Amino acid sequence: MNLKPVFSISNSLLALVFGGAIAQTPPAQTPAVPPQDANAAAGAAVQPMDDKARFAAAKRRGPNESFRPRGRHLLYVAEPGSLEQPGWHNGVGVIVLDVNDNYSFVKRIPTWEYSASMSPEQVAGFAASPTTNLMYVAARGRIAAIDMATDKLMWSTELDGKCCERPQVTPDGKTVVVGSDLQTYWYSLDAVTGKSKGILDAPESLGSHNLNLSADGKTAFMSPNGKVMTISDVETRKAIKTITFPDNVRVFVVNKDSTKIYTNQNNFLGFLVADVATGKIEKTVEVTSVNWRDKWNQVPRPRIPHGCPSHGIALVNDESEIWLVDGMFNKIHIFSNTDTPKEIDTIDTSAGAFWMTVGLDGQLIYASSGDVIDAKTHKIVAKLKDELGRPIYSEKLLDIVFQDGHAQRVSNQFGNGYGDAVTAEALGVGPHVTPKPGAAPITLTGSK
């Protein structure tokens, strides 16, 4: 009895199953073989490839990438990332979470080695560049660069032994500016090699601490834990001007075109707005929804995180809102960014919030309490946890989008009005940034 097949597999179906195109090749026309060459041709056609040859051919081809995701959206959190938590609470290194999978744990990238008997250095700042595909981790004692394609340490330097505070990297990926540890100067480093380019002196800004760059990377706003902020030219490393505030400058941000400075102050639950051109304080806005002064003025004063009522500020929703952390009552106060700012909402955080980072496109706010907050609804939508299920507390994190192992977009650690490089370019205040070209090499671990 003759049996006929009841189905056939088309080339298009094969392509779907095996993840590649199946060539539509017409039937081959077999050339005539002279009788004297027939035996030789037949012998060549039937010789099989031995195992050694097959393995060699597979090694040359490399792994099959048909099913490999090309892009990832990840959150990088540097630890230990807050003076307000024990240095060992979330361990040491950079915790990587999957933004698209409810912040599930991906891996922990090592930074420096520490003996078990010693407390690790606190991470003082965190930055990354799509141009170099490096992330820069600053601690009080050194700064390091890690390749985000391989997660390998590329360089680490202690400079003059007095570094480091929060770093920033210029959009072109050429320069890292990073503060000395509570001195009167900031360092300029080659972003690829870590070699020193020179010093940005700020003799009036004793206690170098926080740092922001303008969206184009040309101007450095260098604040001490003191009253005088120095503004310098990044390229020449020369001071342009200084602005004096009523009390010590704490966390500050700049608006999209770097014409205004919004800052926390010591001894004040609220914020100040300064005009960069005139150097004058334009607004002083106090939180009045809580009775913070009675608590602050108690004798003896209770311990307040970071020694100030508010240590965190961000420009949110296209600069229409000013968000202010409240370390005394575990809240975030939200103000309208108008001629006469008014408090329009308050968020209760799950723990003390002492910093806020605005995610890419300004849709999510990452508070150091571990809360992820929807910028539009003002609601907590997720909480960050490490690989052991512990809440993550850090004031140093970055929101990063990758393609083929190379960063395409990187958020700033501060809540500035210009966002990341892509947003800054769209706003007309920053240059076009070209991520590192090509694809990262595939590394097969555990193989020889």
FITORPA-644837 format. One record per residue (C-alpha): residue number from 1; z, x, y. Coordinates in Angstrom, 1 decimal, always signed. Layout:
BEGIN
NODE   i     c3     c1     c2
NODE NUM      Z      X      Y
...
This chain:
BEGIN
NODE   i     c3     c1     c2
NODE   1   +0.0   +0.0   +0.0
NODE   2   -0.9   +1.3   +3.4
NODE   3   +1.8   +1.2   +6.1
NODE   4   +0.9   +1.3   +9.8
NODE   5   +3.4   +2.3  +12.5
NODE   6   +4.7   -0.6  +14.6
NODE   7   +5.2   +1.4  +17.8
NODE   8   +4.0   +4.5  +19.6
NODE   9   +5.7   +6.8  +22.1
NODE  10   +3.8   +7.3  +25.3
NODE  11   +3.8  +10.4  +27.4
NODE  12   +5.5   +8.7  +30.2
NODE  13   +8.4   +7.7  +27.9
NODE  14   +8.7  +11.2  +26.6
NODE  15   +8.9  +12.4  +30.2
NODE  16  +11.7  +10.0  +30.9
NODE  17  +13.7  +11.1  +27.9
NODE  18  +13.2  +14.8  +28.3
NODE  19  +13.5  +14.9  +32.0
NODE  20  +10.1  +16.6  +32.7
NODE  21   +6.5  +15.8  +33.1
NODE  22   +4.3  +15.6  +30.0
NODE  23   +0.8  +16.9  +30.7
NODE  24   -2.0  +14.5  +30.0
NODE  25   -4.2  +16.9  +28.1
NODE  26   -7.6  +15.8  +26.7
NODE  27   -8.4  +16.6  +23.1
NODE  28   -9.2  +20.3  +22.8
NODE  29  -12.7  +21.4  +22.1
NODE  30  -12.4  +23.9  +19.2
NODE  31  -14.9  +26.8  +19.8
NODE  32  -17.1  +27.8  +17.0
NODE  33  -15.7  +30.8  +15.1
NODE  34  -18.1  +33.3  +13.6
NODE  35  -17.7  +33.4   +9.8
NODE  36  -16.7  +37.0   +9.9
NODE  37  -13.7  +36.2  +12.3
NODE  38  -12.5  +33.0  +10.6
NODE  39   -9.9  +34.7   +8.4
NODE  40   -8.5  +36.7  +11.3
NODE  41   -8.3  +33.6  +13.5
NODE  42   -6.6  +31.5  +10.8
NODE  43   -4.0  +34.3  +10.2
NODE  44   -3.1  +34.5  +13.9
NODE  45   -2.7  +30.7  +14.2
NODE  46   -0.1  +30.3  +11.5
NODE  47   +2.2  +33.2  +12.2
NODE  48   +5.6  +31.7  +13.1
NODE  49   +8.0  +32.9  +15.9
NODE  50  +11.1  +34.5  +14.3
NODE  51  +14.6  +33.7  +15.5
NODE  52  +15.0  +36.9  +17.6
NODE  53  +11.8  +36.1  +19.5
NODE  54  +12.9  +32.5  +20.0
NODE  55  +16.2  +33.5  +21.4
NODE  56  +14.6  +36.1  +23.7
NODE  57  +12.2  +33.5  +25.0
NODE  58  +15.1  +31.0  +25.7
NODE  59  +17.0  +33.7  +27.5
NODE  60  +14.0  +34.4  +29.8
NODE  61  +13.7  +30.7  +30.6
NODE  62  +17.4  +30.2  +31.4
NODE  63  +19.4  +27.0  +31.0
NODE  64  +17.7  +23.6  +31.2
NODE  65  +18.4  +22.1  +34.7
NODE  66  +16.9  +18.7  +34.0
NODE  67  +20.3  +17.0  +34.0
NODE  68  +22.1  +19.2  +36.5
NODE  69  +23.2  +17.4  +39.7
NODE  70  +21.6  +19.1  +42.7
NODE  71  +24.0  +18.0  +45.5
NODE  72  +27.8  +17.6  +45.8
NODE  73  +30.2  +16.3  +48.5
NODE  74  +33.5  +18.2  +48.2
NODE  75  +36.7  +18.6  +50.1
NODE  76  +38.1  +22.1  +50.2
NODE  77  +41.9  +22.3  +50.8
NODE  78  +43.6  +25.7  +51.5
NODE  79  +47.1  +26.2  +50.2
NODE  80  +49.8  +26.9  +51.1
NODE  81  +48.6  +25.0  +54.1
NODE  82  +51.7  +24.1  +56.1
NODE  83  +54.9  +25.7  +57.3
NODE  84  +56.5  +22.3  +56.9
NODE  85  +56.3  +22.4  +53.1
NODE  86  +57.6  +25.0  +50.6
NODE  87  +54.9  +27.7  +50.0
NODE  88  +54.8  +26.9  +46.3
NODE  89  +54.6  +23.1  +46.5
NODE  90  +50.8  +22.9  +45.8
NODE  91  +50.4  +26.5  +44.6
NODE  92  +48.1  +29.1  +46.0
NODE  93  +44.3  +29.0  +46.5
NODE  94  +41.7  +26.5  +47.6
NODE  95  +41.9  +23.2  +45.9
NODE  96  +38.5  +21.5  +45.5
NODE  97  +38.2  +17.7  +45.3
NODE  98  +35.2  +15.4  +44.7
NODE  99  +34.8  +13.1  +47.7
NODE 100  +32.4  +10.9  +45.7
NODE 101  +34.8  +10.5  +42.8
NODE 102  +37.9   +9.2  +44.6
NODE 103  +38.9  +12.8  +45.4
NODE 104  +39.2  +13.8  +41.7
NODE 105  +40.2  +17.4  +41.0
NODE 106  +37.3  +19.8  +40.6
NODE 107  +38.9  +23.3  +40.5
NODE 108  +41.2  +25.7  +42.2
NODE 109  +39.5  +28.8  +43.8
NODE 110  +41.8  +31.9  +43.9
NODE 111  +42.4  +33.7  +47.1
NODE 112  +44.9  +36.5  +46.9
NODE 113  +47.2  +37.5  +44.1
NODE 114  +51.0  +37.2  +44.5
NODE 115  +53.9  +38.1  +42.2
NODE 116  +55.9  +35.2  +40.9
NODE 117  +59.0  +36.5  +42.7
NODE 118  +57.4  +36.4  +46.1
NODE 119  +56.6  +33.5  +48.4
NODE 120  +52.9  +33.5  +49.4
NODE 121  +51.6  +33.9  +52.9
NODE 122  +51.0  +30.6  +54.7
NODE 123  +47.3  +29.9  +55.3
NODE 124  +46.9  +29.9  +59.1
NODE 125  +43.3  +28.6  +59.4
NODE 126  +40.2  +27.7  +57.5
NODE 127  +36.5  +27.7  +58.4
NODE 128  +33.1  +27.9  +56.7
NODE 129  +29.4  +28.5  +57.5
NODE 130  +26.3  +26.9  +56.1
NODE 131  +24.4  +30.0  +57.4
NODE 132  +26.4  +32.6  +55.4
NODE 133  +27.6  +30.2  +52.7
NODE 134  +31.0  +31.8  +53.1
NODE 135  +34.3  +30.2  +53.7
NODE 136  +36.9  +32.1  +55.8
NODE 137  +40.6  +31.9  +54.9
NODE 138  +43.0  +33.3  +57.4
NODE 139  +46.7  +34.0  +56.6
NODE 140  +49.4  +35.5  +58.6
NODE 141  +48.6  +39.1  +57.5
NODE 142  +44.9  +39.0  +56.6
NODE 143  +41.6  +37.2  +56.6
NODE 144  +39.1  +36.9  +53.7
NODE 145  +35.6  +35.6  +53.0
NODE 146  +34.8  +33.8  +49.8
NODE 147  +31.2  +33.1  +48.6
NODE 148  +30.9  +29.3  +48.0
NODE 149  +28.0  +29.9  +45.5
NODE 150  +30.2  +32.0  +43.2
NODE 151  +33.7  +31.3  +44.4
NODE 152  +34.2  +35.1  +44.5
NODE 153  +36.1  +37.1  +47.1
NODE 154  +33.5  +39.0  +49.2
NODE 155  +35.9  +40.8  +51.5
NODE 156  +39.5  +40.8  +52.8
NODE 157  +40.8  +42.7  +55.7
NODE 158  +44.2  +43.2  +57.5
NODE 159  +42.5  +44.6  +60.6
NODE 160  +45.2  +46.2  +62.7
NODE 161  +48.0  +44.7  +60.7
NODE 162  +48.7  +42.0  +63.3
NODE 163  +46.3  +39.2  +62.2
NODE 164  +45.6  +36.3  +61.7
NODE 165  +45.6  +32.8  +63.1
NODE 166  +43.0  +30.0  +63.0
NODE 167  +39.4  +31.3  +62.8
NODE 168  +36.1  +29.8  +63.9
NODE 169  +32.6  +30.9  +63.0
NODE 170  +29.7  +30.6  +65.4
NODE 171  +26.8  +28.2  +64.5
NODE 172  +24.4  +31.1  +63.9
NODE 173  +26.8  +32.6  +61.2
NODE 174  +26.9  +35.9  +62.9
NODE 175  +30.5  +36.0  +64.3
NODE 176  +34.0  +35.0  +63.3
NODE 177  +36.5  +34.7  +66.1
NODE 178  +40.1  +34.7  +64.8
NODE 179  +43.4  +35.1  +66.6
NODE 180  +46.0  +37.8  +66.1
NODE 181  +49.3  +36.6  +64.9
NODE 182  +51.2  +35.6  +68.1
NODE 183  +49.9  +38.6  +70.1
NODE 184  +47.7  +38.5  +73.3
NODE 185  +44.2  +38.9  +71.8
NODE 186  +41.6  +37.5  +69.4
NODE 187  +39.3  +39.5  +67.1
NODE 188  +35.5  +39.3  +66.9
NODE 189  +34.3  +40.0  +63.4
NODE 190  +30.9  +40.3  +61.7
NODE 191  +30.8  +37.1  +59.7
NODE 192  +29.0  +38.7  +56.7
NODE 193  +30.9  +42.0  +56.4
NODE 194  +34.2  +41.4  +58.1
NODE 195  +33.8  +44.5  +60.2
NODE 196  +35.3  +44.4  +63.7
NODE 197  +33.0  +43.9  +66.7
NODE 198  +35.7  +44.1  +69.3
NODE 199  +38.6  +42.3  +70.9
NODE 200  +38.8  +39.3  +73.2
NODE 201  +41.8  +40.2  +75.4
NODE 202  +43.9  +37.4  +76.8
NODE 203  +46.9  +39.2  +78.5
NODE 204  +48.1  +35.9  +80.1
NODE 205  +48.1  +34.1  +76.7
NODE 206  +51.1  +35.6  +74.9
NODE 207  +51.5  +34.1  +71.5
NODE 208  +47.9  +33.7  +70.3
NODE 209  +47.7  +30.7  +68.1
NODE 210  +45.0  +28.0  +68.1
NODE 211  +41.2  +28.5  +68.8
NODE 212  +38.2  +26.3  +69.4
NODE 213  +34.6  +27.2  +70.2
NODE 214  +32.1  +25.1  +72.2
NODE 215  +29.5  +23.4  +70.1
NODE 216  +27.0  +26.1  +70.9
NODE 217  +29.4  +28.8  +69.8
NODE 218  +29.2  +30.6  +73.2
NODE 219  +32.6  +29.9  +74.6
NODE 220  +36.0  +30.5  +73.1
NODE 221  +39.0  +28.3  +74.1
NODE 222  +42.0  +30.5  +73.1
NODE 223  +45.4  +28.9  +73.3
NODE 224  +48.8  +30.6  +72.7
NODE 225  +52.0  +28.9  +71.8
NODE 226  +52.5  +29.2  +75.5
NODE 227  +51.4  +27.7  +78.8
NODE 228  +48.2  +29.6  +79.7
NODE 229  +45.0  +29.0  +77.8
NODE 230  +42.3  +31.7  +78.2
NODE 231  +38.6  +30.8  +78.1
NODE 232  +36.2  +33.6  +77.1
NODE 233  +32.6  +34.4  +76.5
NODE 234  +32.1  +35.0  +72.8
NODE 235  +29.2  +37.4  +73.2
NODE 236  +30.6  +39.7  +75.9
NODE 237  +34.2  +39.1  +74.9
NODE 238  +35.1  +38.8  +78.6
NODE 239  +37.6  +36.3  +80.0
NODE 240  +35.9  +33.6  +82.1
NODE 241  +39.0  +31.8  +83.4
NODE 242  +42.5  +30.6  +82.5
NODE 243  +44.1  +27.1  +82.7
NODE 244  +47.9  +26.7  +83.1
NODE 245  +49.6  +23.7  +81.5
NODE 246  +53.1  +22.3  +82.2
NODE 247  +54.5  +23.3  +78.9
NODE 248  +53.4  +25.2  +75.7
NODE 249  +49.9  +24.2  +74.5
NODE 250  +50.0  +23.1  +70.9
NODE 251  +47.1  +21.5  +68.9
NODE 252  +44.1  +20.9  +71.2
NODE 253  +40.5  +19.7  +70.9
NODE 254  +37.5  +19.7  +73.2
NODE 255  +35.0  +16.9  +73.9
NODE 256  +31.4  +17.1  +72.8
NODE 257  +30.1  +19.1  +75.8
NODE 258  +33.4  +21.1  +76.1
NODE 259  +34.1  +19.9  +79.6
NODE 260  +37.5  +18.3  +78.8
NODE 261  +40.5  +19.6  +76.8
NODE 262  +42.8  +17.2  +75.1
NODE 263  +46.1  +18.7  +74.0
NODE 264  +49.6  +18.2  +72.6
NODE 265  +52.5  +19.8  +74.5
NODE 266  +55.9  +20.9  +73.6
NODE 267  +58.7  +18.5  +74.4
NODE 268  +56.3  +15.5  +74.8
NODE 269  +55.1  +12.7  +72.5
NODE 270  +51.7  +12.1  +74.1
NODE 271  +48.7  +14.1  +75.3
NODE 272  +47.3  +15.8  +78.4
NODE 273  +43.6  +15.9  +79.5
NODE 274  +42.4  +18.9  +81.4
NODE 275  +39.1  +19.4  +83.3
NODE 276  +37.6  +22.7  +82.2
NODE 277  +35.6  +23.2  +85.5
NODE 278  +38.5  +22.7  +87.9
NODE 279  +41.3  +23.8  +85.6
NODE 280  +43.3  +20.7  +86.7
NODE 281  +45.3  +18.3  +84.6
NODE 282  +43.6  +15.0  +85.0
NODE 283  +45.8  +12.7  +82.8
NODE 284  +49.2  +12.7  +81.2
NODE 285  +49.6  +10.0  +78.6
NODE 286  +52.9   +9.2  +76.9
NODE 287  +53.6   +7.2  +73.7
NODE 288  +55.8   +4.3  +74.6
NODE 289  +55.7   +2.3  +71.4
NODE 290  +58.6   +4.3  +69.9
NODE 291  +61.8   +5.5  +71.5
NODE 292  +61.1   +9.1  +71.0
NODE 293  +63.1  +10.5  +73.9
NODE 294  +66.4   +9.3  +72.6
NODE 295  +65.8  +11.1  +69.3
NODE 296  +64.4  +14.2  +70.9
NODE 297  +67.3  +14.5  +73.3
NODE 298  +70.0  +14.2  +70.8
NODE 299  +72.7  +16.9  +70.8
NODE 300  +72.4  +18.8  +68.6
NODE 301  +68.7  +18.0  +68.3
NODE 302  +67.6  +17.2  +64.7
NODE 303  +64.9  +19.4  +63.2
NODE 304  +61.5  +18.3  +64.3
NODE 305  +58.5  +19.6  +62.4
NODE 306  +56.7  +22.4  +64.3
NODE 307  +59.3  +22.2  +67.0
NODE 308  +57.4  +19.5  +68.9
NODE 309  +57.1  +15.7  +68.8
NODE 310  +53.4  +15.8  +68.2
NODE 311  +51.3  +18.5  +66.4
NODE 312  +47.9  +17.0  +65.9
NODE 313  +45.2  +15.3  +68.0
NODE 314  +41.6  +14.2  +67.3
NODE 315  +38.7  +12.5  +69.1
NODE 316  +37.5   +9.7  +66.9
NODE 317  +34.7   +7.1  +66.8
NODE 318  +32.3   +8.9  +69.1
NODE 319  +35.1   +9.9  +71.4
NODE 320  +36.1   +6.3  +72.1
NODE 321  +39.5   +6.8  +70.6
NODE 322  +42.2   +9.5  +70.8
NODE 323  +44.3   +9.8  +67.7
NODE 324  +47.8  +11.4  +68.0
NODE 325  +50.1  +12.4  +65.2
NODE 326  +53.8  +11.6  +65.5
NODE 327  +55.9  +14.0  +63.4
NODE 328  +59.2  +12.3  +64.5
NODE 329  +58.4   +8.8  +63.1
NODE 330  +55.6   +9.6  +60.6
NODE 331  +52.9   +7.7  +62.5
NODE 332  +49.5   +8.1  +64.0
NODE 333  +49.2   +6.6  +67.5
NODE 334  +45.7   +5.5  +68.5
NODE 335  +44.7   +5.3  +72.2
NODE 336  +41.6   +4.1  +74.0
NODE 337  +39.7   +7.0  +75.6
NODE 338  +39.2   +5.4  +79.0
NODE 339  +40.2   +6.1  +82.6
NODE 340  +43.6   +4.6  +81.8
NODE 341  +44.2   +5.2  +78.0
NODE 342  +46.2   +2.5  +76.3
NODE 343  +47.7   +2.5  +72.8
NODE 344  +45.6   +0.1  +70.7
NODE 345  +47.0   +0.7  +67.2
NODE 346  +49.5   +2.6  +65.1
NODE 347  +49.2   +3.8  +61.5
NODE 348  +52.2   +4.5  +59.3
NODE 349  +51.5   +7.6  +57.2
NODE 350  +52.9   +8.2  +53.7
NODE 351  +54.6  +11.4  +54.8
NODE 352  +54.8  +13.6  +57.9
NODE 353  +51.4  +14.1  +59.5
NODE 354  +51.2  +17.3  +61.5
NODE 355  +47.4  +17.7  +61.6
NODE 356  +44.2  +15.7  +61.4
NODE 357  +40.7  +16.8  +60.4
NODE 358  +37.7  +14.6  +61.1
NODE 359  +35.3  +14.3  +58.1
NODE 360  +31.5  +14.5  +58.3
NODE 361  +29.9  +11.8  +60.5
NODE 362  +33.4  +10.9  +61.7
NODE 363  +33.9   +8.2  +59.1
NODE 364  +37.1   +9.5  +57.5
NODE 365  +40.2  +11.2  +58.9
NODE 366  +42.2  +13.6  +56.7
NODE 367  +45.8  +13.8  +57.8
NODE 368  +48.0  +16.6  +56.5
NODE 369  +50.3  +13.9  +55.0
NODE 370  +47.6  +13.6  +52.3
NODE 371  +46.4  +10.3  +53.6
NODE 372  +42.6   +9.6  +53.9
NODE 373  +42.1   +7.1  +56.7
NODE 374  +39.0   +4.9  +57.5
NODE 375  +38.2   +5.7  +61.1
NODE 376  +36.8   +2.2  +61.8
NODE 377  +39.5   +0.0  +60.1
NODE 378  +42.4   +2.4  +60.7
NODE 379  +43.5   +1.8  +57.1
NODE 380  +44.6   +4.4  +54.5
NODE 381  +41.9   +4.3  +51.8
NODE 382  +43.0   +7.2  +49.5
NODE 383  +45.6   +9.9  +49.0
NODE 384  +44.9  +13.5  +48.0
NODE 385  +46.5  +14.9  +44.8
NODE 386  +46.2  +18.2  +43.1
NODE 387  +45.5  +18.9  +39.4
NODE 388  +49.1  +18.1  +38.5
NODE 389  +49.1  +14.8  +40.3
NODE 390  +51.3  +16.1  +43.2
NODE 391  +50.5  +14.8  +46.7
NODE 392  +48.6  +17.5  +48.6
NODE 393  +50.0  +18.6  +52.0
NODE 394  +47.9  +20.9  +54.0
NODE 395  +46.8  +21.3  +57.6
NODE 396  +43.8  +23.4  +56.6
NODE 397  +40.9  +21.5  +55.0
NODE 398  +37.1  +21.2  +55.3
NODE 399  +34.6  +18.5  +54.4
NODE 400  +31.5  +20.1  +52.9
NODE 401  +28.1  +18.8  +51.5
NODE 402  +26.3  +21.1  +49.1
NODE 403  +22.7  +21.4  +47.8
NODE 404  +21.9  +23.8  +45.0
NODE 405  +25.2  +25.6  +45.5
NODE 406  +24.6  +26.2  +49.2
NODE 407  +26.6  +24.4  +52.0
NODE 408  +24.4  +22.1  +54.1
NODE 409  +27.1  +20.7  +56.4
NODE 410  +30.7  +21.8  +57.1
NODE 411  +33.3  +19.9  +59.2
NODE 412  +35.4  +21.7  +61.7
NODE 413  +39.1  +22.1  +61.0
NODE 414  +39.8  +20.5  +64.4
NODE 415  +39.0  +17.0  +65.5
NODE 416  +36.6  +18.0  +68.3
NODE 417  +34.1  +15.5  +69.8
NODE 418  +31.0  +17.3  +68.7
NODE 419  +31.7  +17.2  +64.9
NODE 420  +29.7  +19.5  +62.7
NODE 421  +26.5  +21.4  +63.5
NODE 422  +24.2  +18.6  +62.5
NODE 423  +26.1  +16.1  +64.7
NODE 424  +26.2  +18.6  +67.6
NODE 425  +22.5  +19.1  +67.5
NODE 426  +21.9  +15.3  +67.4
NODE 427  +24.2  +15.0  +70.5
NODE 428  +22.1  +17.7  +72.3
NODE 429  +25.1  +20.1  +72.6
NODE 430  +24.5  +22.5  +69.7
NODE 431  +21.7  +24.6  +68.3
NODE 432  +19.8  +23.9  +65.1
NODE 433  +21.6  +25.5  +62.2
NODE 434  +19.6  +26.5  +59.1
NODE 435  +21.6  +26.7  +55.9
NODE 436  +21.2  +29.7  +53.7
NODE 437  +17.8  +29.2  +52.1
NODE 438  +17.1  +28.9  +48.4
NODE 439  +19.4  +27.9  +45.6
NODE 440  +22.5  +29.7  +44.3
NODE 441  +22.1  +31.5  +41.0
NODE 442  +23.4  +29.7  +38.0
NODE 443  +26.4  +31.5  +36.5
NODE 444  +27.2  +30.8  +32.8
NODE 445  +30.9  +31.6  +32.3
NODE 446  +32.1  +32.9  +29.0
NODE 447  +28.7  +34.4  +28.1
NODE 448  +27.7  +38.0  +27.7
